[in-house]
């Protein structure tokens, strides 16, 4: 079995990349995601991992938080 490991900086050559919440799937997708979680009985925490190489960690976390605030009903 051969594994091809790609450097984290070679994002243009991958078929996928990690991006901050709101920069990949649109906000409607996230609204539906959390709605399904709620319908299935999940009401726990959401863990964010910041791996978006297009912005600083602080910018990525703030972008994700802003997007999530727009999608989660209070």
PQR file with spaces between the fields and no chain letter, atoms N, CA, C, O and H, PARSE charges and radii, in Angstrom:
ATOM       1  N    UNK     1       0.848   -1.164    0.000 -0.4000 1.5000
ATOM       2  CA   UNK     1       0.000    0.000    0.000 -0.0000 2.0000
ATOM       3  C    UNK     1       0.902    1.238    0.000  0.5500 1.7000
ATOM       4  O    UNK     1       1.833    1.337    0.799 -0.5500 1.4000
ATOM       5  N    UNK     2       0.617    2.171   -0.897 -0.4000 1.5000
ATOM       6  CA   UNK     2       1.407    3.396   -0.994 -0.0000 2.0000
ATOM       7  C    UNK     2       0.561    4.572   -0.534  0.5500 1.7000
ATOM       8  O    UNK     2      -0.590    4.720   -0.947 -0.5500 1.4000
ATOM       9  H    UNK     2      -0.140    2.090   -1.545  0.4000 1.0000
ATOM      10  N    UNK     3       1.129    5.395    0.312 -0.4000 1.5000
ATOM      11  CA   UNK     3       0.465    6.612    0.768 -0.0000 2.0000
ATOM      12  C    UNK     3       1.183    7.809    0.185  0.5500 1.7000
ATOM      13  O    UNK     3       2.412    7.868    0.181 -0.5500 1.4000
ATOM      14  H    UNK     3       2.064    5.275    0.647  0.4000 1.0000
ATOM      15  N    UNK     4       0.421    8.751   -0.299 -0.4000 1.5000
ATOM      16  CA   UNK     4       1.001    9.972   -0.827 -0.0000 2.0000
ATOM      17  C    UNK     4       0.726   11.086    0.179  0.5500 1.7000
ATOM      18  O    UNK     4      -0.422   11.483    0.376 -0.5500 1.4000
ATOM      19  H    UNK     4      -0.578    8.703   -0.295  0.4000 1.0000
ATOM      20  N    UNK     5       1.750   11.571    0.792 -0.4000 1.5000
ATOM      21  CA   UNK     5       1.599   12.655    1.759 -0.0000 2.0000
ATOM      22  C    UNK     5       1.918   13.970    1.087  0.5500 1.7000
ATOM      23  O    UNK     5       2.959   14.120    0.448 -0.5500 1.4000
ATOM      24  H    UNK     5       2.683   11.248    0.632  0.4000 1.0000
ATOM      25  N    UNK     6       1.034   14.903    1.233 -0.4000 1.5000
ATOM      26  CA   UNK     6       1.194   16.202    0.603 -0.0000 2.0000
ATOM      27  C    UNK     6       1.466   17.255    1.678  0.5500 1.7000
ATOM      28  O    UNK     6       0.832   17.262    2.734 -0.5500 1.4000
ATOM      29  H    UNK     6       0.188   14.781    1.753  0.4000 1.0000
ATOM      30  N    UNK     7       2.401   18.125    1.394 -0.4000 1.5000
ATOM      31  CA   UNK     7       2.712   19.191    2.355 -0.0000 2.0000
ATOM      32  C    UNK     7       1.488   20.057    2.583  0.5500 1.7000
ATOM      33  O    UNK     7       0.707   20.308    1.665 -0.5500 1.4000
ATOM      34  H    UNK     7       2.915   18.120    0.537  0.4000 1.0000
ATOM      35  N    UNK     8       1.334   20.509    3.813 -0.4000 1.5000
ATOM      36  CA   UNK     8       0.171   21.321    4.157 -0.0000 2.0000
ATOM      37  C    UNK     8       0.131   22.621    3.350  0.5500 1.7000
ATOM      38  O    UNK     8      -0.937   23.207    3.171 -0.5500 1.4000
ATOM      39  H    UNK     8       1.968   20.305    4.558  0.4000 1.0000
ATOM      40  N    UNK     9       1.270   23.066    2.872 -0.4000 1.5000
ATOM      41  CA   UNK     9       1.317   24.315    2.103 -0.0000 2.0000
ATOM      42  C    UNK     9       0.949   24.121    0.636  0.5500 1.7000
ATOM      43  O    UNK     9       0.837   25.104   -0.096 -0.5500 1.4000
ATOM      44  H    UNK     9       2.138   22.590    3.017  0.4000 1.0000
ATOM      45  N    UNK    10       0.760   22.883    0.186 -0.4000 1.5000
ATOM      46  CA   UNK    10       0.420   22.614   -1.209 -0.0000 2.0000
ATOM      47  C    UNK    10      -1.095   22.577   -1.409  0.5500 1.7000
ATOM      48  O    UNK    10      -1.614   21.664   -2.052 -0.5500 1.4000
ATOM      49  H    UNK    10       0.851   22.084    0.781  0.4000 1.0000
ATOM      50  N    UNK    11      -1.794   23.553   -0.870 -0.4000 1.5000
ATOM      51  CA   UNK    11      -3.255   23.536   -0.879 -0.0000 2.0000
ATOM      52  C    UNK    11      -3.848   23.637   -2.280  0.5500 1.7000
ATOM      53  O    UNK    11      -4.935   23.109   -2.516 -0.5500 1.4000
ATOM      54  H    UNK    11      -1.372   24.294   -0.348  0.4000 1.0000
ATOM      55  N    UNK    12      -3.172   24.295   -3.213 -0.4000 1.5000
ATOM      56  CA   UNK    12      -3.706   24.432   -4.568 -0.0000 2.0000
ATOM      57  C    UNK    12      -3.740   23.092   -5.302  0.5500 1.7000
ATOM      58  O    UNK    12      -4.499   22.937   -6.259 -0.5500 1.4000
ATOM      59  H    UNK    12      -2.289   24.724   -3.021  0.4000 1.0000
ATOM      60  N    UNK    13      -2.939   22.130   -4.874 -0.4000 1.5000
ATOM      61  CA   UNK    13      -2.855   20.848   -5.548 -0.0000 2.0000
ATOM      62  C    UNK    13      -3.773   19.777   -4.957  0.5500 1.7000
ATOM      63  O    UNK    13      -3.813   18.657   -5.465 -0.5500 1.4000
ATOM      64  H    UNK    13      -2.323   22.256   -4.097  0.4000 1.0000
ATOM      65  N    UNK    14      -4.498   20.098   -3.909 -0.4000 1.5000
ATOM      66  CA   UNK    14      -5.382   19.121   -3.267 -0.0000 2.0000
ATOM      67  C    UNK    14      -6.796   19.250   -3.814  0.5500 1.7000
ATOM      68  O    UNK    14      -7.187   20.297   -4.329 -0.5500 1.4000
ATOM      69  H    UNK    14      -4.466   21.008   -3.496  0.4000 1.0000
ATOM      70  N    UNK    15      -7.554   18.166   -3.691 -0.4000 1.5000
ATOM      71  CA   UNK    15      -8.964   18.204   -4.093 -0.0000 2.0000
ATOM      72  C    UNK    15      -9.844   18.737   -2.959  0.5500 1.7000
ATOM      73  O    UNK    15     -11.033   18.973   -3.171 -0.5500 1.4000
ATOM      74  H    UNK    15      -7.236   17.315   -3.272  0.4000 1.0000
ATOM      75  N    UNK    16      -9.288   18.931   -1.772 -0.4000 1.5000
ATOM      76  CA   UNK    16     -10.011   19.486   -0.633 -0.0000 2.0000
ATOM      77  C    UNK    16      -9.050   20.338    0.185  0.5500 1.7000
ATOM      78  O    UNK    16      -7.834   20.163    0.116 -0.5500 1.4000
ATOM      79  H    UNK    16      -8.322   18.740   -1.600  0.4000 1.0000
ATOM      80  N    UNK    17      -9.600   21.241    0.944 -0.4000 1.5000
ATOM      81  CA   UNK    17      -8.823   22.073    1.861 -0.0000 2.0000
ATOM      82  C    UNK    17      -9.699   22.419    3.051  0.5500 1.7000
ATOM      83  O    UNK    17     -10.913   22.584    2.927 -0.5500 1.4000
ATOM      84  H    UNK    17     -10.588   21.383    1.000  0.4000 1.0000
ATOM      85  N    UNK    18      -9.065   22.524    4.196 -0.4000 1.5000
ATOM      86  CA   UNK    18      -9.786   23.023    5.365 -0.0000 2.0000
ATOM      87  C    UNK    18      -9.958   24.526    5.218  0.5500 1.7000
ATOM      88  O    UNK    18      -9.014   25.232    4.861 -0.5500 1.4000
ATOM      89  H    UNK    18      -8.080   22.390    4.297  0.4000 1.0000
ATOM      90  N    UNK    19     -11.156   25.012    5.491 -0.4000 1.5000
ATOM      91  CA   UNK    19     -11.414   26.444    5.491 -0.0000 2.0000
ATOM      92  C    UNK    19     -12.238   26.784    6.721  0.5500 1.7000
ATOM      93  O    UNK    19     -12.874   25.913    7.314 -0.5500 1.4000
ATOM      94  H    UNK    19     -11.922   24.439    5.780  0.4000 1.0000
ATOM      95  N    UNK    20     -12.223   28.032    7.093 -0.4000 1.5000
ATOM      96  CA   UNK    20     -13.012   28.483    8.240 -0.0000 2.0000
ATOM      97  C    UNK    20     -14.496   28.281    7.946  0.5500 1.7000
ATOM      98  O    UNK    20     -14.920   28.327    6.791 -0.5500 1.4000
ATOM      99  H    UNK    20     -11.706   28.740    6.612  0.4000 1.0000
ATOM     100  N    UNK    21     -15.275   28.057    8.992 -0.4000 1.5000
ATOM     101  CA   UNK    21     -16.724   27.925    8.842 -0.0000 2.0000
ATOM     102  C    UNK    21     -17.250   29.183    8.166  0.5500 1.7000
ATOM     103  O    UNK    21     -16.904   30.299    8.554 -0.5500 1.4000
ATOM     104  H    UNK    21     -14.931   28.019    9.930  0.4000 1.0000
ATOM     105  N    UNK    22     -18.087   28.995    7.154 -0.4000 1.5000
ATOM     106  CA   UNK    22     -18.631   30.116    6.397 -0.0000 2.0000
ATOM     107  C    UNK    22     -17.842   30.425    5.136  0.5500 1.7000
ATOM     108  O    UNK    22     -18.285   31.220    4.306 -0.5500 1.4000
ATOM     109  H    UNK    22     -18.368   28.089    6.838  0.4000 1.0000
ATOM     110  N    UNK    23     -16.681   29.809    4.983 -0.4000 1.5000
ATOM     111  CA   UNK    23     -15.855   30.046    3.791 -0.0000 2.0000
ATOM     112  C    UNK    23     -15.877   28.849    2.842  0.5500 1.7000
ATOM     113  O    UNK    23     -15.268   28.899    1.773 -0.5500 1.4000
ATOM     114  H    UNK    23     -16.321   29.164    5.657  0.4000 1.0000
ATOM     115  N    UNK    24     -16.554   27.800    3.210 -0.4000 1.5000
ATOM     116  CA   UNK    24     -16.669   26.611    2.367 -0.0000 2.0000
ATOM     117  C    UNK    24     -18.137   26.390    2.080  0.5500 1.7000
ATOM     118  O    UNK    24     -18.666   26.875    1.081 -0.5500 1.4000
ATOM     119  H    UNK    24     -17.049   27.759    4.078  0.4000 1.0000
ATOM     120  N    UNK    25     -18.787   25.660    2.953 -0.4000 1.5000
ATOM     121  CA   UNK    25     -20.233   25.473    2.847 -0.0000 2.0000
ATOM     122  C    UNK    25     -20.918   26.795    3.181  0.5500 1.7000
ATOM     123  O    UNK    25     -20.458   27.530    4.054 -0.5500 1.4000
ATOM     124  H    UNK    25     -18.357   25.265    3.765  0.4000 1.0000
ATOM     125  N    UNK    26     -22.015   27.098    2.488 -0.4000 1.5000
ATOM     126  CA   UNK    26     -22.710   28.351    2.770 -0.0000 2.0000
ATOM     127  C    UNK    26     -23.464   28.258    4.099  0.5500 1.7000
ATOM     128  O    UNK    26     -23.588   27.182    4.684 -0.5500 1.4000
ATOM     129  H    UNK    26     -22.388   26.501    1.779  0.4000 1.0000
ATOM     130  N    UNK    27     -23.957   29.394    4.556 -0.4000 1.5000
ATOM     131  CA   UNK    27     -24.608   29.440    5.870 -0.0000 2.0000
ATOM     132  C    UNK    27     -25.878   28.608    5.921  0.5500 1.7000
ATOM     133  O    UNK    27     -26.233   28.092    6.981 -0.5500 1.4000
ATOM     134  H    UNK    27     -23.855   30.268    4.080  0.4000 1.0000
ATOM     135  N    UNK    28     -26.571   28.467    4.793 -0.4000 1.5000
ATOM     136  CA   UNK    28     -27.768   27.618    4.767 -0.0000 2.0000
ATOM     137  C    UNK    28     -27.397   26.172    5.071  0.5500 1.7000
ATOM     138  O    UNK    28     -28.127   25.479    5.780 -0.5500 1.4000
ATOM     139  H    UNK    28     -26.283   28.886    3.932  0.4000 1.0000
ATOM     140  N    UNK    29     -26.261   25.710    4.535 -0.4000 1.5000
ATOM     141  CA   UNK    29     -25.804   24.348    4.825 -0.0000 2.0000
ATOM     142  C    UNK    29     -25.602   24.175    6.316  0.5500 1.7000
ATOM     143  O    UNK    29     -26.031   23.167    6.879 -0.5500 1.4000
ATOM     144  H    UNK    29     -25.668   26.273    3.958  0.4000 1.0000
ATOM     145  N    UNK    30     -24.953   25.138    6.976 -0.4000 1.5000
ATOM     146  CA   UNK    30     -24.709   25.042    8.413 -0.0000 2.0000
ATOM     147  C    UNK    30     -26.004   25.113    9.208  0.5500 1.7000
ATOM     148  O    UNK    30     -26.137   24.428   10.222 -0.5500 1.4000
ATOM     149  H    UNK    30     -24.605   25.956    6.519  0.4000 1.0000
ATOM     150  N    UNK    31     -26.967   25.930    8.769 -0.4000 1.5000
ATOM     151  CA   UNK    31     -28.267   25.980    9.443 -0.0000 2.0000
ATOM     152  C    UNK    31     -28.923   24.610    9.411  0.5500 1.7000
ATOM     153  O    UNK    31     -29.449   24.144   10.422 -0.5500 1.4000
ATOM     154  H    UNK    31     -26.859   26.487    7.945  0.4000 1.0000
ATOM     155  N    UNK    32     -28.892   23.971    8.259 -0.4000 1.5000
ATOM     156  CA   UNK    32     -29.486   22.643    8.125 -0.0000 2.0000
ATOM     157  C    UNK    32     -28.718   21.606    8.957  0.5500 1.7000
ATOM     158  O    UNK    32     -29.321   20.730    9.577 -0.5500 1.4000
ATOM     159  H    UNK    32     -28.465   24.350    7.438  0.4000 1.0000
ATOM     160  N    UNK    33     -27.407   21.711    8.965 -0.4000 1.5000
ATOM     161  CA   UNK    33     -26.584   20.799    9.756 -0.0000 2.0000
ATOM     162  C    UNK    33     -26.972   20.854   11.231  0.5500 1.7000
ATOM     163  O    UNK    33     -27.198   19.819   11.858 -0.5500 1.4000
ATOM     164  H    UNK    33     -26.916   22.422    8.461  0.4000 1.0000
ATOM     165  N    UNK    34     -27.048   22.069   11.784 -0.4000 1.5000
ATOM     166  CA   UNK    34     -27.395   22.198   13.203 -0.0000 2.0000
ATOM     167  C    UNK    34     -28.845   21.842   13.467  0.5500 1.7000
ATOM     168  O    UNK    34     -29.174   21.358   14.550 -0.5500 1.4000
ATOM     169  H    UNK    34     -26.864   22.910   11.275  0.4000 1.0000
ATOM     170  N    UNK    35     -29.719   22.073   12.498 -0.4000 1.5000
ATOM     171  CA   UNK    35     -31.118   21.682   12.650 -0.0000 2.0000
ATOM     172  C    UNK    35     -31.241   20.162   12.750  0.5500 1.7000
ATOM     173  O    UNK    35     -31.988   19.650   13.584 -0.5500 1.4000
ATOM     174  H    UNK    35     -29.452   22.466   11.618  0.4000 1.0000
ATOM     175  N    UNK    36     -30.509   19.445   11.901 -0.4000 1.5000
ATOM     176  CA   UNK    36     -30.524   17.984   11.946 -0.0000 2.0000
ATOM     177  C    UNK    36     -29.930   17.494   13.267  0.5500 1.7000
ATOM     178  O    UNK    36     -30.468   16.576   13.886 -0.5500 1.4000
ATOM     179  H    UNK    36     -29.902   19.860   11.223  0.4000 1.0000
ATOM     180  N    UNK    37     -28.827   18.101   13.700 -0.4000 1.5000
ATOM     181  CA   UNK    37     -28.239   17.721   14.995 -0.0000 2.0000
ATOM     182  C    UNK    37     -29.260   17.872   16.105  0.5500 1.7000
ATOM     183  O    UNK    37     -29.407   16.990   16.951 -0.5500 1.4000
ATOM     184  H    UNK    37     -28.391   18.847   13.197  0.4000 1.0000
ATOM     185  N    UNK    38     -29.966   18.996   16.100 -0.4000 1.5000
ATOM     186  CA   UNK    38     -30.976   19.259   17.134 -0.0000 2.0000
ATOM     187  C    UNK    38     -32.117   18.243   17.048  0.5500 1.7000
ATOM     188  O    UNK    38     -32.572   17.727   18.068 -0.5500 1.4000
ATOM     189  H    UNK    38     -29.847   19.713   15.413  0.4000 1.0000
ATOM     190  N    UNK    39     -32.580   17.957   15.815 -0.4000 1.5000
ATOM     191  CA   UNK    39     -33.673   16.983   15.644 -0.0000 2.0000
ATOM     192  C    UNK    39     -33.263   15.594   16.121  0.5500 1.7000
ATOM     193  O    UNK    39     -34.106   14.818   16.571 -0.5500 1.4000
ATOM     194  H    UNK    39     -32.211   18.377   14.986  0.4000 1.0000
ATOM     195  N    UNK    40     -31.976   15.277   16.026 -0.4000 1.5000
ATOM     196  CA   UNK    40     -31.477   13.974   16.463 -0.0000 2.0000
ATOM     197  C    UNK    40     -31.198   13.949   17.967  0.5500 1.7000
ATOM     198  O    UNK    40     -30.779   12.925   18.507 -0.5500 1.4000
ATOM     199  H    UNK    40     -31.291   15.907   15.660  0.4000 1.0000
ATOM     200  N    UNK    41     -31.431   15.082   18.641 -0.4000 1.5000
ATOM     201  CA   UNK    41     -31.286   15.130   20.085 -0.0000 2.0000
ATOM     202  C    UNK    41     -29.950   15.656   20.585  0.5500 1.7000
ATOM     203  O    UNK    41     -29.710   15.690   21.792 -0.5500 1.4000
ATOM     204  H    UNK    41     -31.771   15.914   18.202  0.4000 1.0000
ATOM     205  N    UNK    42     -29.071   16.070   19.660 -0.4000 1.5000
ATOM     206  CA   UNK    42     -27.770   16.587   20.105 -0.0000 2.0000
ATOM     207  C    UNK    42     -27.900   18.056   20.464  0.5500 1.7000
ATOM     208  O    UNK    42     -28.385   18.861   19.669 -0.5500 1.4000
ATOM     209  H    UNK    42     -29.266   16.043   18.680  0.4000 1.0000
ATOM     210  N    UNK    43     -27.467   18.395   21.660 -0.4000 1.5000
ATOM     211  CA   UNK    43     -27.508   19.786   22.122 -0.0000 2.0000
ATOM     212  C    UNK    43     -26.205   20.100   22.853  0.5500 1.7000
ATOM     213  O    UNK    43     -26.198   20.831   23.843 -0.5500 1.4000
ATOM     214  H    UNK    43     -27.073   17.741   22.306  0.4000 1.0000
ATOM     215  N    UNK    44     -25.105   19.541   22.353 -0.4000 1.5000
ATOM     216  CA   UNK    44     -23.820   19.699   23.016 -0.0000 2.0000
ATOM     217  C    UNK    44     -22.958   20.777   22.381  0.5500 1.7000
ATOM     218  O    UNK    44     -23.425   21.610   21.604 -0.5500 1.4000
ATOM     219  H    UNK    44     -25.111   18.948   21.548  0.4000 1.0000
ATOM     220  N    UNK    45     -21.705   20.729   22.733 -0.4000 1.5000
ATOM     221  CA   UNK    45     -20.739   21.706   22.252 -0.0000 2.0000
ATOM     222  C    UNK    45     -20.341   21.431   20.805  0.5500 1.7000
ATOM     223  O    UNK    45     -20.499   20.323   20.292 -0.5500 1.4000
ATOM     224  H    UNK    45     -21.325   20.052   23.364  0.4000 1.0000
ATOM     225  N    UNK    46     -19.820   22.481   20.164 -0.4000 1.5000
ATOM     226  CA   UNK    46     -19.260   22.374   18.821 -0.0000 2.0000
ATOM     227  C    UNK    46     -17.787   22.734   18.937  0.5500 1.7000
ATOM     228  O    UNK    46     -17.437   23.779   19.486 -0.5500 1.4000
ATOM     229  H    UNK    46     -19.692   23.381   20.581  0.4000 1.0000
ATOM     230  N    UNK    47     -16.936   21.873   18.422 -0.4000 1.5000
ATOM     231  CA   UNK    47     -15.499   22.097   18.493 -0.0000 2.0000
ATOM     232  C    UNK    47     -14.994   22.613   17.148  0.5500 1.7000
ATOM     233  O    UNK    47     -15.263   22.013   16.108 -0.5500 1.4000
ATOM     234  H    UNK    47     -17.221   21.025   17.976  0.4000 1.0000
ATOM     235  N    UNK    48     -14.271   23.711   17.173 -0.4000 1.5000
ATOM     236  CA   UNK    48     -13.685   24.277   15.952 -0.0000 2.0000
ATOM     237  C    UNK    48     -12.193   23.998   15.931  0.5500 1.7000
ATOM     238  O    UNK    48     -11.497   24.199   16.926 -0.5500 1.4000
ATOM     239  H    UNK    48     -14.052   24.198   18.018  0.4000 1.0000
ATOM     240  N    UNK    49     -11.713   23.534   14.792 -0.4000 1.5000
ATOM     241  CA   UNK    49     -10.279   23.390   14.580 -0.0000 2.0000
ATOM     242  C    UNK    49      -9.901   24.363   13.480  0.5500 1.7000
ATOM     243  O    UNK    49     -10.469   24.320   12.389 -0.5500 1.4000
ATOM     244  H    UNK    49     -12.279   23.371   13.984  0.4000 1.0000
ATOM     245  N    UNK    50      -8.957   25.231   13.753 -0.4000 1.5000
ATOM     246  CA   UNK    50      -8.576   26.240   12.776 -0.0000 2.0000
ATOM     247  C    UNK    50      -7.406   25.730   11.948  0.5500 1.7000
ATOM     248  O    UNK    50      -6.271   25.682   12.423 -0.5500 1.4000
ATOM     249  H    UNK    50      -8.496   25.267   14.639  0.4000 1.0000
ATOM     250  N    UNK    51      -7.692   25.348   10.701 -0.4000 1.5000
ATOM     251  CA   UNK    51      -6.649   24.853    9.810 -0.0000 2.0000
ATOM     252  C    UNK    51      -6.692   25.560    8.460  0.5500 1.7000
ATOM     253  O    UNK    51      -6.159   25.039    7.479 -0.5500 1.4000
ATOM     254  H    UNK    51      -8.614   25.387   10.316  0.4000 1.0000
ATOM     255  N    UNK    52      -7.315   26.735    8.390 -0.4000 1.5000
ATOM     256  CA   UNK    52      -7.414   27.494    7.146 -0.0000 2.0000
ATOM     257  C    UNK    52      -6.121   28.265    6.942  0.5500 1.7000
ATOM     258  O    UNK    52      -5.789   29.150    7.730 -0.5500 1.4000
ATOM     259  H    UNK    52      -7.748   27.158    9.187  0.4000 1.0000
ATOM     260  N    UNK    53      -5.393   27.932    5.888 -0.4000 1.5000
ATOM     261  CA   UNK    53      -4.098   28.572    5.636 -0.0000 2.0000
ATOM     262  C    UNK    53      -4.218   29.935    4.964  0.5500 1.7000
ATOM     263  O    UNK    53      -3.210   30.607    4.747 -0.5500 1.4000
ATOM     264  H    UNK    53      -5.662   27.213    5.247  0.4000 1.0000
ATOM     265  N    UNK    54      -5.447   30.352    4.631 -0.4000 1.5000
ATOM     266  CA   UNK    54      -5.621   31.635    3.948 -0.0000 2.0000
ATOM     267  C    UNK    54      -5.746   32.810    4.906  0.5500 1.7000
ATOM     268  O    UNK    54      -5.820   33.960    4.475 -0.5500 1.4000
ATOM     269  H    UNK    54      -6.266   29.806    4.808  0.4000 1.0000
ATOM     270  N    UNK    55      -5.769   32.524    6.210 -0.4000 1.5000
ATOM     271  CA   UNK    55      -5.927   33.611    7.184 -0.0000 2.0000
ATOM     272  C    UNK    55      -5.234   33.236    8.492  0.5500 1.7000
ATOM     273  O    UNK    55      -4.878   32.079    8.716 -0.5500 1.4000
ATOM     274  H    UNK    55      -5.709   31.590    6.561  0.4000 1.0000
ATOM     275  N    UNK    56      -5.056   34.228    9.338 -0.4000 1.5000
ATOM     276  CA   UNK    56      -4.454   33.957   10.642 -0.0000 2.0000
ATOM     277  C    UNK    56      -5.425   33.142   11.490  0.5500 1.7000
ATOM     278  O    UNK    56      -6.616   33.072   11.186 -0.5500 1.4000
ATOM     279  H    UNK    56      -5.345   35.168    9.156  0.4000 1.0000
ATOM     280  N    UNK    57      -4.920   32.536   12.539 -0.4000 1.5000
ATOM     281  CA   UNK    57      -5.779   31.761   13.436 -0.0000 2.0000
ATOM     282  C    UNK    57      -6.871   32.654   14.014  0.5500 1.7000
ATOM     283  O    UNK    57      -8.039   32.265   14.038 -0.5500 1.4000
ATOM     284  H    UNK    57      -3.952   32.593   12.786  0.4000 1.0000
ATOM     285  N    UNK    58      -6.504   33.846   14.479 -0.4000 1.5000
ATOM     286  CA   UNK    58      -7.505   34.747   15.059 -0.0000 2.0000
ATOM     287  C    UNK    58      -8.579   35.109   14.042  0.5500 1.7000
ATOM     288  O    UNK    58      -9.766   35.099   14.369 -0.5500 1.4000
ATOM     289  H    UNK    58      -5.556   34.162   14.459  0.4000 1.0000
ATOM     290  N    UNK    59      -8.180   35.426   12.819 -0.4000 1.5000
ATOM     291  CA   UNK    59      -9.149   35.787   11.780 -0.0000 2.0000
ATOM     292  C    UNK    59     -10.051   34.606   11.454  0.5500 1.7000
ATOM     293  O    UNK    59     -11.256   34.777   11.271 -0.5500 1.4000
ATOM     294  H    UNK    59      -7.216   35.435   12.554  0.4000 1.0000
ATOM     295  N    UNK    60      -9.474   33.402   11.379 -0.4000 1.5000
ATOM     296  CA   UNK    60     -10.263   32.216   11.078 -0.0000 2.0000
ATOM     297  C    UNK    60     -11.262   31.882   12.162  0.5500 1.7000
ATOM     298  O    UNK    60     -12.411   31.548   11.874 -0.5500 1.4000
ATOM     299  H    UNK    60      -8.495   33.263   11.528  0.4000 1.0000
ATOM     300  N    UNK    61     -10.831   31.970   13.404 -0.4000 1.5000
ATOM     301  CA   UNK    61     -11.737   31.701   14.521 -0.0000 2.0000
ATOM     302  C    UNK    61     -12.851   32.737   14.551  0.5500 1.7000
ATOM     303  O    UNK    61     -14.017   32.385   14.728 -0.5500 1.4000
ATOM     304  H    UNK    61      -9.897   32.241   13.638  0.4000 1.0000
ATOM     305  N    UNK    62     -12.508   34.006   14.381 -0.4000 1.5000
ATOM     306  CA   UNK    62     -13.532   35.063   14.382 -0.0000 2.0000
ATOM     307  C    UNK    62     -14.504   34.898   13.216  0.5500 1.7000
ATOM     308  O    UNK    62     -15.706   35.099   13.385 -0.5500 1.4000
ATOM     309  H    UNK    62     -11.560   34.291   14.237  0.4000 1.0000
ATOM     310  N    UNK    63     -14.002   34.537   12.040 -0.4000 1.5000
ATOM     311  CA   UNK    63     -14.860   34.289   10.879 -0.0000 2.0000
ATOM     312  C    UNK    63     -15.819   33.142   11.169  0.5500 1.7000
ATOM     313  O    UNK    63     -17.011   33.231   10.873 -0.5500 1.4000
ATOM     314  H    UNK    63     -13.025   34.374   11.902  0.4000 1.0000
ATOM     315  N    UNK    64     -15.298   32.070   11.745 -0.4000 1.5000
ATOM     316  CA   UNK    64     -16.125   30.907   12.074 -0.0000 2.0000
ATOM     317  C    UNK    64     -17.174   31.251   13.120  0.5500 1.7000
ATOM     318  O    UNK    64     -18.333   30.857   12.991 -0.5500 1.4000
ATOM     319  H    UNK    64     -14.330   31.998   11.985  0.4000 1.0000
ATOM     320  N    UNK    65     -16.781   31.972   14.139 -0.4000 1.5000
ATOM     321  CA   UNK    65     -17.732   32.358   15.193 -0.0000 2.0000
ATOM     322  C    UNK    65     -18.834   33.237   14.622  0.5500 1.7000
ATOM     323  O    UNK    65     -20.007   33.038   14.937 -0.5500 1.4000
ATOM     324  H    UNK    65     -15.839   32.291   14.243  0.4000 1.0000
ATOM     325  N    UNK    66     -18.474   34.201   13.790 -0.4000 1.5000
ATOM     326  CA   UNK    66     -19.472   35.079   13.171 -0.0000 2.0000
ATOM     327  C    UNK    66     -20.462   34.258   12.329  0.5500 1.7000
ATOM     328  O    UNK    66     -21.672   34.478   12.391 -0.5500 1.4000
ATOM     329  H    UNK    66     -17.521   34.362   13.534  0.4000 1.0000
ATOM     330  N    UNK    67     -19.933   33.312   11.546 -0.4000 1.5000
ATOM     331  CA   UNK    67     -20.807   32.476   10.714 -0.0000 2.0000
ATOM     332  C    UNK    67     -21.727   31.621   11.578  0.5500 1.7000
ATOM     333  O    UNK    67     -22.920   31.504   11.296 -0.5500 1.4000
ATOM     334  H    UNK    67     -18.951   33.133   11.496  0.4000 1.0000
ATOM     335  N    UNK    68     -21.177   31.030   12.622 -0.4000 1.5000
ATOM     336  CA   UNK    68     -21.989   30.172   13.484 -0.0000 2.0000
ATOM     337  C    UNK    68     -23.061   30.970   14.229  0.5500 1.7000
ATOM     338  O    UNK    68     -24.174   30.483   14.428 -0.5500 1.4000
ATOM     339  H    UNK    68     -20.209   31.125   12.852  0.4000 1.0000
ATOM     340  N    UNK    69     -22.732   32.169   14.630 -0.4000 1.5000
ATOM     341  CA   UNK    69     -23.752   33.015   15.297 -0.0000 2.0000
ATOM     342  C    UNK    69     -24.930   33.291   14.365  0.5500 1.7000
ATOM     343  O    UNK    69     -26.070   33.408   14.817 -0.5500 1.4000
ATOM     344  H    UNK    69     -21.828   32.565   14.468  0.4000 1.0000
ATOM     345  N    UNK    70     -24.656   33.392   13.075 -0.4000 1.5000
ATOM     346  CA   UNK    70     -25.722   33.647   12.103 -0.0000 2.0000
ATOM     347  C    UNK    70     -26.563   32.401   11.820  0.5500 1.7000
ATOM     348  O    UNK    70     -27.683   32.512   11.321 -0.5500 1.4000
ATOM     349  H    UNK    70     -23.731   33.297   12.708  0.4000 1.0000
ATOM     350  N    UNK    71     -26.042   31.237   12.129 -0.4000 1.5000
ATOM     351  CA   UNK    71     -26.751   30.001   11.777 -0.0000 2.0000
ATOM     352  C    UNK    71     -27.475   29.343   12.928  0.5500 1.7000
ATOM     353  O    UNK    71     -28.423   28.588   12.711 -0.5500 1.4000
ATOM     354  H    UNK    71     -25.132   31.147   12.534  0.4000 1.0000
ATOM     355  N    UNK    72     -27.050   29.612   14.143 -0.4000 1.5000
ATOM     356  CA   UNK    72     -27.645   28.920   15.291 -0.0000 2.0000
ATOM     357  C    UNK    72     -28.720   29.805   15.916  0.5500 1.7000
ATOM     358  O    UNK    72     -28.460   30.935   16.328 -0.5500 1.4000
ATOM     359  H    UNK    72     -26.280   30.226   14.319  0.4000 1.0000
ATOM     360  N    UNK    73     -29.930   29.261   15.973 -0.4000 1.5000
ATOM     361  CA   UNK    73     -31.041   30.001   16.578 -0.0000 2.0000
ATOM     362  C    UNK    73     -30.855   30.065   18.077  0.5500 1.7000
ATOM     363  O    UNK    73     -30.433   29.092   18.702 -0.5500 1.4000
ATOM     364  H    UNK    73     -30.141   28.343   15.638  0.4000 1.0000
ATOM     365  N    UNK    74     -31.166   31.189   18.640 -0.4000 1.5000
ATOM     366  CA   UNK    74     -31.083   31.359   20.088 -0.0000 2.0000
ATOM     367  C    UNK    74     -32.422   31.032   20.721  0.5500 1.7000
ATOM     368  O    UNK    74     -32.565   31.113   21.941 -0.5500 1.4000
ATOM     369  H    UNK    74     -31.509   31.979   18.132  0.4000 1.0000
